[in-house]
């Protein structure tokens, strides 16, 4: 199984936790939005591995519930 994805546009918004952190949050938001594609390319391999693991686990859980006799007929 192979998995891949592309994202054309990314807009990240980090919510406010306190008024003291507003300036820091603005800087972080600007950094993330300016560099979102580079950041995504860096973390994409890890995301793909997780997606692949999830897909395999999902399919295994489905297939182990189907009796072999229901799939293979003698």
Secondary structure, DSSP 8 states (H G I E B T S, - for coil): -------S--------S-GGGHHHHHHHHHHHHHSHHHHHHHHHHHHHHHHHHHHHHHHHHHHTTS-HHHH---
